[in-house]
Structure formats: C-alpha cells, structure tokens
Amino acid sequence: MHKKKMYIVLIVLVVFLGLLVRAYFRSESYFLSRLPEKYKSYPALNEQVKSRDYQIISLFTGTRPRTIYRDSITRNIIVQSVEEFKPKEYESPTYSITYYRINSKGEALDSLNETGNTAFGRPFNGHLLYEDSYNDYLKTGNDQKRPYKSINKDLQMAPEALSSLTGELLSRADAVTVYEEDDPMTFILSVDGEVFKVYIPKKSNIAVPAEFEHNFHELLPVTDYSHQTGLKHYAWENPNSAISIDYFLKQRYQSGTYFSMAAAPSTRPARWYGMGYFQLKIGTDSLKFKHPISYILSGSVPSGGYYDNGEWGTLDLFNQQLSGINILTVGFNNNHSHELDGCYLVVPLHPDKKGSDSY
C-alpha cells in the first residue's frame, strides 16, 4: 500500500514537472533566451530609429490615425486622428478629431482640432464641410468659415436654366459629392476654390456624374490588402517587400479552442503573439526596429500560416504617391488601443542632401 502511494505521488510529480517544462518551452523567457544577439539592440518606434540616411520621428502619438490624404497640387499630406472618450451614463460619446498638415518633406505645417459629439467638418477636396458653411483648412491652412454659394435652394429655377448652370459648373469642377440624397438632392461642387451647393429635384432628370475628386486623394497603406481583390495578406516574410519581418520572437500562445457562455467550446485561429524585428527598405538603405505582431498558425486556416497585423498595435506603411518620405502608422483605422498608437514619419537625416522633391 505504501509503494502504491509512492507511485501515485511520483506520477503526479512527473506530470507536474512535465507541465512546467512544457510551459517553459512555450514561455516568453525561453524564446527571449534564444533571441539572436543582433536583434537585441533593435529600438521600438518611439525610441531613436535611425539608419545611414533616414530617421523615424513622431508626428503625433497617443491617438489612432483614421485617414491620410494627399493634395496633388501642393503635395501636402493631411493625417486625420480620431479619439473617442467614453460617455457618462445617458450621454453621447465625445470625439476629438485632429487634422495634421505636413509638407512633402515631412515638415509639420499646422493642425486643427474639433472636439464634441456633433457638427464635425466633413473632408472634401481640401475643404471641411459644415451644414451652412465650409472652410479651406485642409488645402490652405485657413480655418475661417465661408457660406456656400447656393444654387436653386428655393427650387424656383426653370429646369432648362438649372441644367445649363449645373453643366457649366460641372465643366469647371475639381470635385463633386452628394450631400443629401432626399428630394431635392443636394450636390456639393468644388469649383475654382469655391464650394457650391446645388439643389436638384429628382423629377428634373438632370444628370450629375458619379462622385470624384481630382486633386485631393485618400492614401491607402501598402500593408493592407483588404481593398485589393484577390489578395488577402501582406507578404511580411518576403525580403523583397518594402517592409518585412527579419525575425519573429514568440511571446504568448493563443489556443484555437476557447470556452465561452455557449454550451460547446468555440474555435478561432490558433496564433502566436510576439515581437517582429522589421526592416524598412528605402533604396539601398534600411531602418531596423521592433514592433508587436502575431502569426496565425498554418493548421488554423486553409490558406496556410501568415503574419497578421490587424489587432493591437496595427502597423501599416504608406509609401505610394509619396516622394522623399514614408509614413508609418500604429492603430490605423483600428478600434484596439495600444501604447504606441500614432503616426510616425520616415524622413531624411539630411534633407538638403537628398535633392529636390518630385512627384
């Protein structure tokens, strides 16, 4: 009987030690002990990141970038950030929306903040549109509001005259958008720096083309393929990508099975959360830094394993239609908060030596 108890104790100890060993070999401490020496000096984005010719500086931190625009005439860049403040009971949430303007060299020009829960300006072709007025802040930095030039607001214009005037304005317009779809429909036209509100009854059958903006464009990250048909995931592991992962340090394992309030266990893709050691390549130069990312295990999805940047600390790169600079964002258009949320500019260390900026 005594020996039987000893065997039971021994088995329990072996199982316990086995679990400890298994846990250790899946722990951050174990993987960190195996981190190659050359990666230990990689800085985070909020630390000093420099290469031979470039450096990473912050435009803003602490809030998530929502949208990035480029003015093709001035080549200025506008970065919009949005911060939401949790409301008190029975109150609406409050938002803080800030627009940061920088020039094509990455130099800060100015910023504009709007805080509240209603009546925010709507970006359109370099203007911010309000109910009864607009300004040209995104284009010129001037936030002074001006009234719209209203056409047919009283709905008294003859259809032929309205059609003729609308056609003439459209021929000179830089941009068109639908402001109200009720009857009458309200169209906004940006013409020679002025903004027109045109009221068109639906029964008039006046043709207005689809929305367009000639000179003011929203930029999309090259690291997000959700807007590209047939492509699902950015090739982070490809050394030829503009930004790539050179090494992945595992930190925390997430099982593919978890228990919830449902009667049966639920499933999700199994993944490793960890730290990616990145290279951002610009010509023959490269910047090296570390940043959180996760890896979806190949057995969890039919398409095979892949790196996923779509949760906390979402890292994205903007380099299209930019010349001389790159933009890195953390938390772009994402609802998960992270301590590194913000917008970071990749700019030359010596701008005067980089030559003139061109499209």
Short mmCIF file of the C-alpha atoms (twelve columns), coordinates in Angstrom:
data_MODEL
# 
_entry.id   MODEL 
# 
loop_
_atom_site.group_PDB 
_atom_site.id 
_atom_site.type_symbol 
_atom_site.label_atom_id 
_atom_site.label_alt_id 
_atom_site.label_comp_id 
_atom_site.label_asym_id 
_atom_site.label_seq_id 
_atom_site.Cartn_x 
_atom_site.Cartn_y 
_atom_site.Cartn_z 
_atom_site.pdbx_PDB_model_num 
ATOM 1   C CA . MET A 1   0.000   0.000  0.000   1 
ATOM 2   C CA . HIS A 2   2.858   2.311  0.846   1 
ATOM 3   C CA . LYS A 3   4.540   1.624  -2.525  1 
ATOM 4   C CA . LYS A 4   1.264   2.321  -4.360  1 
ATOM 5   C CA . LYS A 5   1.023   5.729  -2.717  1 
ATOM 6   C CA . MET A 6   4.633   6.410  -3.651  1 
ATOM 7   C CA . TYR A 7   3.920   5.544  -7.295  1 
ATOM 8   C CA . ILE A 8   0.899   7.870  -7.325  1 
ATOM 9   C CA . VAL A 9   2.952   10.697 -5.835  1 
ATOM 10  C CA . LEU A 10  5.734   10.035 -8.345  1 
ATOM 11  C CA . ILE A 11  3.302   10.059 -11.277 1 
ATOM 12  C CA . VAL A 12  1.782   13.329 -10.064 1 
ATOM 13  C CA . LEU A 13  5.242   14.861 -9.724  1 
ATOM 14  C CA . VAL A 14  6.253   13.674 -13.215 1 
ATOM 15  C CA . VAL A 15  3.077   15.096 -14.738 1 
ATOM 16  C CA . PHE A 16  3.535   18.358 -12.839 1 
ATOM 17  C CA . LEU A 17  7.168   18.647 -13.909 1 
ATOM 18  C CA . GLY A 18  6.145   17.816 -17.470 1 
ATOM 19  C CA . LEU A 19  3.613   20.633 -17.474 1 
ATOM 20  C CA . LEU A 20  6.210   23.019 -16.065 1 
ATOM 21  C CA . VAL A 21  8.725   22.035 -18.746 1 
ATOM 22  C CA . ARG A 22  6.079   22.364 -21.469 1 
ATOM 23  C CA . ALA A 23  5.069   25.770 -20.144 1 
ATOM 24  C CA . TYR A 24  8.685   26.925 -20.053 1 
ATOM 25  C CA . PHE A 25  9.321   25.892 -23.657 1 
ATOM 26  C CA . ARG A 26  6.290   27.971 -24.629 1 
ATOM 27  C CA . SER A 27  7.176   30.940 -22.448 1 
ATOM 28  C CA . GLU A 28  8.469   34.351 -23.461 1 
ATOM 29  C CA . SER A 29  11.525  33.805 -21.237 1 
ATOM 30  C CA . TYR A 30  12.546  30.717 -23.212 1 
ATOM 31  C CA . PHE A 31  12.188  32.383 -26.611 1 
ATOM 32  C CA . LEU A 32  13.864  35.556 -25.361 1 
ATOM 33  C CA . SER A 33  16.861  33.499 -24.221 1 
ATOM 34  C CA . ARG A 34  17.232  32.275 -27.801 1 
ATOM 35  C CA . LEU A 35  16.932  35.718 -29.421 1 
ATOM 36  C CA . PRO A 36  19.955  36.263 -31.706 1 
ATOM 37  C CA . GLU A 37  22.296  38.945 -30.422 1 
ATOM 38  C CA . LYS A 38  21.900  41.252 -33.426 1 
ATOM 39  C CA . TYR A 39  18.193  41.810 -32.696 1 
ATOM 40  C CA . LYS A 40  18.642  42.805 -29.056 1 
ATOM 41  C CA . SER A 41  19.576  46.363 -29.996 1 
ATOM 42  C CA . TYR A 42  16.542  46.980 -32.252 1 
ATOM 43  C CA . PRO A 43  14.631  50.039 -30.936 1 
ATOM 44  C CA . ALA A 44  10.863  50.480 -30.808 1 
ATOM 45  C CA . LEU A 45  9.175   53.142 -32.930 1 
ATOM 46  C CA . ASN A 46  9.011   55.579 -30.017 1 
ATOM 47  C CA . GLU A 47  12.744  55.242 -29.469 1 
ATOM 48  C CA . GLN A 48  15.561  56.553 -31.644 1 
ATOM 49  C CA . VAL A 49  15.309  54.771 -35.004 1 
ATOM 50  C CA . LYS A 50  17.998  55.868 -37.438 1 
ATOM 51  C CA . SER A 51  19.854  54.457 -40.415 1 
ATOM 52  C CA . ARG A 52  22.551  55.810 -42.670 1 
ATOM 53  C CA . ASP A 53  20.274  58.333 -44.393 1 
ATOM 54  C CA . TYR A 54  16.912  58.255 -42.615 1 
ATOM 55  C CA . GLN A 55  15.267  58.578 -39.221 1 
ATOM 56  C CA . ILE A 56  11.806  57.943 -37.778 1 
ATOM 57  C CA . ILE A 57  10.149  60.835 -35.957 1 
ATOM 58  C CA . SER A 58  6.663   61.042 -34.478 1 
ATOM 59  C CA . LEU A 59  4.034   63.373 -35.905 1 
ATOM 60  C CA . PHE A 60  1.716   62.512 -33.008 1 
ATOM 61  C CA . THR A 61  1.235   59.693 -30.512 1 
ATOM 62  C CA . GLY A 62  -1.462  58.585 -28.104 1 
ATOM 63  C CA . THR A 63  -4.324  58.540 -30.643 1 
ATOM 64  C CA . ARG A 64  -5.135  56.360 -33.642 1 
ATOM 65  C CA . PRO A 65  -4.777  57.670 -37.196 1 
ATOM 66  C CA . ARG A 66  -8.014  57.345 -39.153 1 
ATOM 67  C CA . THR A 67  -7.368  58.701 -42.666 1 
ATOM 68  C CA . ILE A 68  -4.474  60.111 -44.697 1 
ATOM 69  C CA . TYR A 69  -4.976  62.481 -47.631 1 
ATOM 70  C CA . ARG A 70  -2.644  63.943 -50.246 1 
ATOM 71  C CA . ASP A 71  -3.137  67.229 -52.104 1 
ATOM 72  C CA . SER A 72  -1.705  66.611 -55.576 1 
ATOM 73  C CA . ILE A 73  -1.286  70.343 -56.234 1 
ATOM 74  C CA . THR A 74  0.610   71.401 -53.104 1 
ATOM 75  C CA . ARG A 75  1.806   67.819 -52.380 1 
ATOM 76  C CA . ASN A 76  0.955   68.411 -48.733 1 
ATOM 77  C CA . ILE A 77  -0.146  65.457 -46.611 1 
ATOM 78  C CA . ILE A 78  -3.043  65.603 -44.154 1 
ATOM 79  C CA . VAL A 79  -3.307  62.989 -41.404 1 
ATOM 80  C CA . GLN A 80  -6.579  62.693 -39.504 1 
ATOM 81  C CA . SER A 81  -6.648  61.217 -35.996 1 
ATOM 82  C CA . VAL A 82  -9.760  60.319 -34.026 1 
ATOM 83  C CA . GLU A 83  -10.000 59.788 -30.275 1 
ATOM 84  C CA . GLU A 84  -13.181 58.660 -28.545 1 
ATOM 85  C CA . PHE A 85  -13.951 59.482 -24.926 1 
ATOM 86  C CA . LYS A 86  -16.278 57.158 -23.070 1 
ATOM 87  C CA . PRO A 87  -19.504 58.935 -22.117 1 
ATOM 88  C CA . LYS A 88  -21.090 59.174 -18.722 1 
ATOM 89  C CA . GLU A 89  -24.345 57.341 -18.255 1 
ATOM 90  C CA . TYR A 90  -27.108 58.558 -20.601 1 
ATOM 91  C CA . GLU A 91  -24.678 60.802 -22.502 1 
ATOM 92  C CA . SER A 92  -23.374 60.551 -26.047 1 
ATOM 93  C CA . PRO A 93  -19.692 59.777 -26.610 1 
ATOM 94  C CA . THR A 94  -17.356 62.707 -27.203 1 
ATOM 95  C CA . TYR A 95  -14.852 62.672 -30.035 1 
ATOM 96  C CA . SER A 96  -11.649 64.572 -30.609 1 
ATOM 97  C CA . ILE A 97  -10.767 64.842 -34.302 1 
ATOM 98  C CA . THR A 98  -7.469  66.425 -35.279 1 
ATOM 99  C CA . TYR A 99  -6.069  67.164 -38.732 1 
ATOM 100 C CA . TYR A 100 -2.273  67.433 -39.039 1 
ATOM 101 C CA . ARG A 101 -0.846  69.081 -42.153 1 
ATOM 102 C CA . ILE A 102 2.713   68.334 -43.249 1 
ATOM 103 C CA . ASN A 103 4.546   69.252 -46.422 1 
ATOM 104 C CA . SER A 104 6.114   66.823 -48.880 1 
ATOM 105 C CA . LYS A 105 9.378   66.857 -46.872 1 
ATOM 106 C CA . GLY A 106 7.635   65.709 -43.699 1 
ATOM 107 C CA . GLU A 107 7.800   69.110 -42.017 1 
ATOM 108 C CA . ALA A 108 4.836   69.947 -39.781 1 
ATOM 109 C CA . LEU A 109 2.778   72.913 -41.000 1 
ATOM 110 C CA . ASP A 110 -0.117  73.206 -38.538 1 
ATOM 111 C CA . SER A 111 -3.036  71.296 -37.016 1 
ATOM 112 C CA . LEU A 112 -6.754  71.768 -36.385 1 
ATOM 113 C CA . ASN A 113 -8.775  70.095 -33.622 1 
ATOM 114 C CA . GLU A 114 -12.534 69.667 -33.337 1 
ATOM 115 C CA . THR A 115 -13.954 68.205 -30.124 1 
ATOM 116 C CA . GLY A 116 -17.579 67.379 -29.349 1 
ATOM 117 C CA . ASN A 117 -20.262 64.889 -30.309 1 
ATOM 118 C CA . THR A 118 -21.852 66.535 -33.372 1 
ATOM 119 C CA . ALA A 119 -21.248 69.072 -36.132 1 
ATOM 120 C CA . PHE A 120 -17.811 67.919 -37.262 1 
ATOM 121 C CA . GLY A 121 -16.456 69.073 -40.580 1 
ATOM 122 C CA . ARG A 122 -16.655 66.562 -43.437 1 
ATOM 123 C CA . PRO A 123 -13.436 66.382 -45.508 1 
ATOM 124 C CA . PHE A 124 -13.991 67.065 -49.200 1 
ATOM 125 C CA . ASN A 125 -11.392 68.101 -51.785 1 
ATOM 126 C CA . GLY A 126 -9.351  70.123 -49.286 1 
ATOM 127 C CA . HIS A 127 -12.415 71.687 -47.648 1 
ATOM 128 C CA . LEU A 128 -14.203 70.872 -44.408 1 
ATOM 129 C CA . LEU A 129 -17.961 70.903 -44.990 1 
ATOM 130 C CA . TYR A 130 -20.433 72.008 -42.315 1 
ATOM 131 C CA . GLU A 131 -24.196 72.373 -42.515 1 
ATOM 132 C CA . ASP A 132 -24.240 76.032 -43.581 1 
ATOM 133 C CA . SER A 133 -20.589 76.808 -44.263 1 
ATOM 134 C CA . TYR A 134 -17.181 75.415 -45.208 1 
ATOM 135 C CA . ASN A 135 -13.520 76.231 -44.880 1 
ATOM 136 C CA . ASP A 136 -10.364 75.526 -46.879 1 
ATOM 137 C CA . TYR A 137 -8.246  74.328 -43.974 1 
ATOM 138 C CA . LEU A 138 -7.078  71.032 -45.431 1 
ATOM 139 C CA . LYS A 139 -5.878  72.810 -48.550 1 
ATOM 140 C CA . THR A 140 -4.604  76.182 -47.325 1 
ATOM 141 C CA . GLY A 141 -4.460  76.001 -43.524 1 
ATOM 142 C CA . ASN A 142 -7.167  78.695 -43.280 1 
ATOM 143 C CA . ASP A 143 -9.986  77.566 -40.958 1 
ATOM 144 C CA . GLN A 144 -12.168 80.634 -41.489 1 
ATOM 145 C CA . LYS A 145 -15.673 79.510 -42.437 1 
ATOM 146 C CA . ARG A 146 -17.435 80.813 -45.541 1 
ATOM 147 C CA . PRO A 147 -21.041 80.411 -46.681 1 
ATOM 148 C CA . TYR A 148 -21.850 78.108 -49.578 1 
ATOM 149 C CA . LYS A 149 -22.848 79.550 -52.908 1 
ATOM 150 C CA . SER A 150 -26.352 78.090 -53.114 1 
ATOM 151 C CA . ILE A 151 -27.985 77.268 -56.429 1 
ATOM 152 C CA . ASN A 152 -31.765 76.692 -56.599 1 
ATOM 153 C CA . LYS A 153 -32.204 76.493 -52.822 1 
ATOM 154 C CA . ASP A 154 -35.743 77.875 -53.203 1 
ATOM 155 C CA . LEU A 155 -36.420 75.329 -56.025 1 
ATOM 156 C CA . GLN A 156 -37.692 78.115 -58.290 1 
ATOM 157 C CA . MET A 157 -35.235 77.796 -61.197 1 
ATOM 158 C CA . ALA A 158 -36.586 76.555 -64.501 1 
ATOM 159 C CA . PRO A 159 -35.300 73.052 -65.328 1 
ATOM 160 C CA . GLU A 160 -33.561 74.280 -68.502 1 
ATOM 161 C CA . ALA A 161 -31.736 77.071 -66.676 1 
ATOM 162 C CA . LEU A 162 -30.778 74.759 -63.793 1 
ATOM 163 C CA . SER A 163 -29.500 72.129 -66.215 1 
ATOM 164 C CA . SER A 164 -27.440 74.697 -68.118 1 
ATOM 165 C CA . LEU A 165 -25.902 76.225 -64.975 1 
ATOM 166 C CA . THR A 166 -25.179 72.809 -63.460 1 
ATOM 167 C CA . GLY A 167 -23.479 71.677 -66.657 1 
ATOM 168 C CA . GLU A 168 -21.336 74.824 -66.747 1 
ATOM 169 C CA . LEU A 169 -20.256 74.340 -63.116 1 
ATOM 170 C CA . LEU A 170 -19.506 70.663 -63.679 1 
ATOM 171 C CA . SER A 171 -17.252 71.522 -66.603 1 
ATOM 172 C CA . ARG A 172 -15.050 73.564 -64.234 1 
ATOM 173 C CA . ALA A 173 -15.418 71.446 -61.090 1 
ATOM 174 C CA . ASP A 174 -12.444 69.857 -59.329 1 
ATOM 175 C CA . ALA A 175 -14.722 67.625 -57.264 1 
ATOM 176 C CA . VAL A 176 -18.357 66.590 -56.802 1 
ATOM 177 C CA . THR A 177 -20.116 64.779 -53.951 1 
ATOM 178 C CA . VAL A 178 -23.680 64.044 -52.891 1 
ATOM 179 C CA . TYR A 179 -24.540 65.912 -49.689 1 
ATOM 180 C CA . GLU A 180 -28.188 64.892 -49.318 1 
ATOM 181 C CA . GLU A 181 -29.988 62.123 -51.217 1 
ATOM 182 C CA . ASP A 182 -33.517 63.201 -50.302 1 
ATOM 183 C CA . ASP A 183 -35.700 65.083 -52.751 1 
ATOM 184 C CA . PRO A 184 -34.389 67.549 -53.720 1 
ATOM 185 C CA . MET A 185 -30.938 66.016 -53.949 1 
ATOM 186 C CA . THR A 186 -28.143 68.288 -52.760 1 
ATOM 187 C CA . PHE A 187 -24.827 68.197 -54.580 1 
ATOM 188 C CA . ILE A 188 -21.592 69.837 -53.452 1 
ATOM 189 C CA . LEU A 189 -19.273 71.113 -56.173 1 
ATOM 190 C CA . SER A 190 -15.775 72.473 -55.647 1 
ATOM 191 C CA . VAL A 191 -15.136 74.991 -58.417 1 
ATOM 192 C CA . ASP A 192 -12.055 77.226 -58.610 1 
ATOM 193 C CA . GLY A 193 -11.607 77.169 -54.821 1 
ATOM 194 C CA . GLU A 194 -15.262 77.920 -54.056 1 
ATOM 195 C CA . VAL A 195 -17.905 75.476 -52.869 1 
ATOM 196 C CA . PHE A 196 -21.383 75.385 -54.412 1 
ATOM 197 C CA . LYS A 197 -24.497 73.702 -53.035 1 
ATOM 198 C CA . VAL A 198 -26.807 72.765 -55.887 1 
ATOM 199 C CA . TYR A 199 -30.372 71.664 -55.152 1 
ATOM 200 C CA . ILE A 200 -31.771 69.421 -57.890 1 
ATOM 201 C CA . PRO A 201 -35.298 67.940 -57.759 1 
ATOM 202 C CA . LYS A 202 -35.286 64.273 -58.711 1 
ATOM 203 C CA . LYS A 203 -38.059 64.792 -61.277 1 
ATOM 204 C CA . SER A 204 -35.830 67.199 -63.243 1 
ATOM 205 C CA . ASN A 205 -33.683 64.292 -64.521 1 
ATOM 206 C CA . ILE A 206 -30.573 66.484 -64.580 1 
ATOM 207 C CA . ALA A 207 -27.569 64.197 -64.937 1 
ATOM 208 C CA . VAL A 208 -24.810 64.678 -62.402 1 
ATOM 209 C CA . PRO A 209 -21.772 62.356 -62.723 1 
ATOM 210 C CA . ALA A 210 -20.568 59.992 -60.026 1 
ATOM 211 C CA . GLU A 211 -18.593 61.490 -57.175 1 
ATOM 212 C CA . PHE A 212 -14.992 62.449 -57.946 1 
ATOM 213 C CA . GLU A 213 -12.082 64.433 -56.545 1 
ATOM 214 C CA . HIS A 214 -9.333  65.385 -58.977 1 
ATOM 215 C CA . ASN A 215 -6.717  66.902 -56.694 1 
ATOM 216 C CA . PHE A 216 -7.344  65.515 -53.232 1 
ATOM 217 C CA . HIS A 217 -6.869  61.811 -52.668 1 
ATOM 218 C CA . GLU A 218 -7.104  59.363 -49.796 1 
ATOM 219 C CA . LEU A 219 -3.968  57.259 -49.412 1 
ATOM 220 C CA . LEU A 220 -4.125  53.553 -48.614 1 
ATOM 221 C CA . PRO A 221 -1.466  51.530 -46.785 1 
ATOM 222 C CA . VAL A 222 0.544   49.093 -48.879 1 
ATOM 223 C CA . THR A 223 0.419   46.687 -45.930 1 
ATOM 224 C CA . ASP A 224 -3.388  46.388 -46.010 1 
ATOM 225 C CA . TYR A 225 -4.700  44.230 -48.842 1 
ATOM 226 C CA . SER A 226 -8.357  44.348 -47.791 1 
ATOM 227 C CA . HIS A 227 -9.027  46.891 -50.541 1 
ATOM 228 C CA . GLN A 228 -7.379  44.775 -53.250 1 
ATOM 229 C CA . THR A 229 -9.375  41.989 -54.866 1 
ATOM 230 C CA . GLY A 230 -7.827  38.538 -54.710 1 
ATOM 231 C CA . LEU A 231 -5.053  39.438 -52.266 1 
ATOM 232 C CA . LYS A 232 -5.544  38.613 -48.602 1 
ATOM 233 C CA . HIS A 233 -2.351  39.163 -46.658 1 
ATOM 234 C CA . TYR A 234 0.720   41.339 -46.974 1 
ATOM 235 C CA . ALA A 235 3.931   39.359 -47.528 1 
ATOM 236 C CA . TRP A 236 5.682   40.376 -44.308 1 
ATOM 237 C CA . GLU A 237 8.118   37.467 -44.579 1 
ATOM 238 C CA . ASN A 238 9.214   38.364 -48.138 1 
ATOM 239 C CA . PRO A 239 12.626  40.122 -48.008 1 
ATOM 240 C CA . ASN A 240 11.715  41.951 -51.231 1 
ATOM 241 C CA . SER A 241 8.708   43.657 -49.622 1 
ATOM 242 C CA . ALA A 242 9.066   47.346 -48.814 1 
ATOM 243 C CA . ILE A 243 8.787   46.461 -45.119 1 
ATOM 244 C CA . SER A 244 9.474   42.930 -43.950 1 
ATOM 245 C CA . ILE A 245 9.987   40.814 -40.861 1 
ATOM 246 C CA . ASP A 246 13.514  39.551 -40.414 1 
ATOM 247 C CA . TYR A 247 12.807  37.643 -37.200 1 
ATOM 248 C CA . PHE A 248 9.767   36.804 -35.065 1 
ATOM 249 C CA . LEU A 249 10.054  36.408 -31.297 1 
ATOM 250 C CA . LYS A 250 7.215   34.316 -29.878 1 
ATOM 251 C CA . GLN A 251 5.773   35.631 -26.622 1 
ATOM 252 C CA . ARG A 252 2.302   34.252 -25.970 1 
ATOM 253 C CA . TYR A 253 0.382   31.338 -27.460 1 
ATOM 254 C CA . GLN A 254 -3.358  31.568 -28.089 1 
ATOM 255 C CA . SER A 255 -5.153  28.259 -28.451 1 
ATOM 256 C CA . GLY A 256 -7.604  27.656 -31.269 1 
ATOM 257 C CA . THR A 257 -10.215 26.458 -28.772 1 
ATOM 258 C CA . TYR A 258 -11.728 28.521 -26.004 1 
ATOM 259 C CA . PHE A 259 -14.709 28.347 -23.701 1 
ATOM 260 C CA . SER A 260 -17.468 30.926 -23.642 1 
ATOM 261 C CA . MET A 261 -21.049 31.139 -22.439 1 
ATOM 262 C CA . ALA A 262 -22.044 28.740 -25.224 1 
ATOM 263 C CA . ALA A 263 -22.718 25.124 -24.386 1 
ATOM 264 C CA . ALA A 264 -19.889 23.874 -26.608 1 
ATOM 265 C CA . PRO A 265 -16.310 25.160 -26.906 1 
ATOM 266 C CA . SER A 266 -15.763 27.795 -29.605 1 
ATOM 267 C CA . THR A 267 -12.935 27.866 -32.135 1 
ATOM 268 C CA . ARG A 268 -10.702 30.560 -33.549 1 
ATOM 269 C CA . PRO A 269 -7.401  30.547 -35.445 1 
ATOM 270 C CA . ALA A 270 -4.552  29.474 -33.194 1 
ATOM 271 C CA . ARG A 271 -1.775  32.043 -33.146 1 
ATOM 272 C CA . TRP A 272 1.412   33.226 -31.543 1 
ATOM 273 C CA . TYR A 273 1.561   36.808 -30.310 1 
ATOM 274 C CA . GLY A 274 5.049   38.212 -30.307 1 
ATOM 275 C CA . MET A 275 7.582   40.778 -31.405 1 
ATOM 276 C CA . GLY A 276 8.556   41.278 -35.022 1 
ATOM 277 C CA . TYR A 277 12.015  42.554 -35.942 1 
ATOM 278 C CA . PHE A 278 11.420  44.658 -39.025 1 
ATOM 279 C CA . GLN A 279 13.385  46.130 -41.892 1 
ATOM 280 C CA . LEU A 280 12.011  49.119 -43.796 1 
ATOM 281 C CA . LYS A 281 13.882  49.450 -47.075 1 
ATOM 282 C CA . ILE A 282 14.337  52.779 -48.865 1 
ATOM 283 C CA . GLY A 283 16.631  52.446 -51.853 1 
ATOM 284 C CA . THR A 284 19.881  50.892 -50.638 1 
ATOM 285 C CA . ASP A 285 19.231  51.971 -47.059 1 
ATOM 286 C CA . SER A 286 17.152  50.220 -44.396 1 
ATOM 287 C CA . LEU A 287 15.764  51.126 -40.984 1 
ATOM 288 C CA . LYS A 288 15.516  48.409 -38.341 1 
ATOM 289 C CA . PHE A 289 13.073  48.373 -35.443 1 
ATOM 290 C CA . LYS A 290 10.859  46.043 -33.416 1 
ATOM 291 C CA . HIS A 291 7.090   46.056 -33.126 1 
ATOM 292 C CA . PRO A 292 4.311   43.702 -31.950 1 
ATOM 293 C CA . ILE A 293 2.675   41.384 -34.475 1 
ATOM 294 C CA . SER A 294 1.064   37.946 -34.416 1 
ATOM 295 C CA . TYR A 295 1.408   34.807 -36.509 1 
ATOM 296 C CA . ILE A 296 -1.624  32.712 -37.473 1 
ATOM 297 C CA . LEU A 297 -0.599  29.042 -37.449 1 
ATOM 298 C CA . SER A 298 -0.861  27.177 -40.747 1 
ATOM 299 C CA . GLY A 299 -3.114  24.447 -39.369 1 
ATOM 300 C CA . SER A 300 -5.753  27.023 -38.409 1 
ATOM 301 C CA . VAL A 301 -6.546  28.340 -41.883 1 
ATOM 302 C CA . PRO A 302 -6.818  26.674 -45.322 1 
ATOM 303 C CA . SER A 303 -4.517  29.232 -46.944 1 
ATOM 304 C CA . GLY A 304 -1.615  28.421 -44.612 1 
ATOM 305 C CA . GLY A 305 0.123   30.407 -41.895 1 
ATOM 306 C CA . TYR A 306 0.627   34.156 -42.170 1 
ATOM 307 C CA . TYR A 307 1.557   37.222 -40.149 1 
ATOM 308 C CA . ASP A 308 -1.418  39.291 -39.008 1 
ATOM 309 C CA . ASN A 309 -1.169  42.988 -38.087 1 
ATOM 310 C CA . GLY A 310 -4.896  43.554 -37.616 1 
ATOM 311 C CA . GLU A 311 -5.231  43.747 -33.849 1 
ATOM 312 C CA . TRP A 312 -3.487  45.726 -31.093 1 
ATOM 313 C CA . GLY A 313 -0.646  47.867 -32.363 1 
ATOM 314 C CA . THR A 314 -1.595  47.548 -36.034 1 
ATOM 315 C CA . LEU A 315 1.471   48.555 -38.065 1 
ATOM 316 C CA . ASP A 316 0.977   49.995 -41.558 1 
ATOM 317 C CA . LEU A 317 3.216   51.568 -44.179 1 
ATOM 318 C CA . PHE A 318 2.274   54.350 -46.602 1 
ATOM 319 C CA . ASN A 319 4.758   54.950 -49.408 1 
ATOM 320 C CA . GLN A 320 2.684   55.299 -52.582 1 
ATOM 321 C CA . GLN A 321 2.344   58.786 -54.114 1 
ATOM 322 C CA . LEU A 322 4.944   59.990 -51.622 1 
ATOM 323 C CA . SER A 323 8.369   61.252 -52.587 1 
ATOM 324 C CA . GLY A 324 11.233  61.652 -50.154 1 
ATOM 325 C CA . ILE A 325 9.338   60.376 -47.088 1 
ATOM 326 C CA . ASN A 326 7.436   57.300 -45.875 1 
ATOM 327 C CA . ILE A 327 4.685   57.188 -43.264 1 
ATOM 328 C CA . LEU A 328 4.286   54.500 -40.611 1 
ATOM 329 C CA . THR A 329 1.104   54.323 -38.547 1 
ATOM 330 C CA . VAL A 330 0.143   52.337 -35.457 1 
ATOM 331 C CA . GLY A 331 -3.563  51.708 -34.921 1 
ATOM 332 C CA . PHE A 332 -4.623  52.986 -38.366 1 
ATOM 333 C CA . ASN A 333 -8.432  52.873 -38.634 1 
ATOM 334 C CA . ASN A 334 -8.473  50.345 -35.779 1 
ATOM 335 C CA . ASN A 335 -10.621 50.097 -32.653 1 
ATOM 336 C CA . HIS A 336 -7.933  48.479 -30.473 1 
ATOM 337 C CA . SER A 337 -5.835  50.842 -28.349 1 
ATOM 338 C CA . HIS A 338 -2.080  50.374 -27.984 1 
ATOM 339 C CA . GLU A 339 0.571   52.402 -26.194 1 
ATOM 340 C CA . LEU A 340 2.381   53.104 -29.488 1 
ATOM 341 C CA . ASP A 341 -0.707  54.336 -31.368 1 
ATOM 342 C CA . GLY A 342 0.203   57.288 -33.549 1 
ATOM 343 C CA . CYS A 343 1.740   58.478 -36.799 1 
ATOM 344 C CA . TYR A 344 5.477   58.255 -37.474 1 
ATOM 345 C CA . LEU A 345 7.331   59.937 -40.337 1 
ATOM 346 C CA . VAL A 346 10.312  58.381 -42.084 1 
ATOM 347 C CA . VAL A 347 12.329  61.396 -43.205 1 
ATOM 348 C CA . PRO A 348 15.875  62.053 -44.475 1 
ATOM 349 C CA . LEU A 349 18.526  62.769 -41.869 1 
ATOM 350 C CA . HIS A 350 19.979  65.408 -44.164 1 
ATOM 351 C CA . PRO A 351 17.139  66.787 -46.334 1 
ATOM 352 C CA . ASP A 352 19.403  69.286 -48.095 1 
ATOM 353 C CA . LYS A 353 21.485  66.416 -49.461 1 
ATOM 354 C CA . LYS A 354 18.551  64.371 -50.823 1 
ATOM 355 C CA . GLY A 355 17.917  66.540 -53.835 1 
ATOM 356 C CA . SER A 356 14.696  68.197 -54.933 1 
ATOM 357 C CA . ASP A 357 11.367  66.582 -54.225 1 
ATOM 358 C CA . SER A 358 9.349   65.416 -57.200 1 
ATOM 359 C CA . TYR A 359 6.136   63.554 -57.796 1 
# 
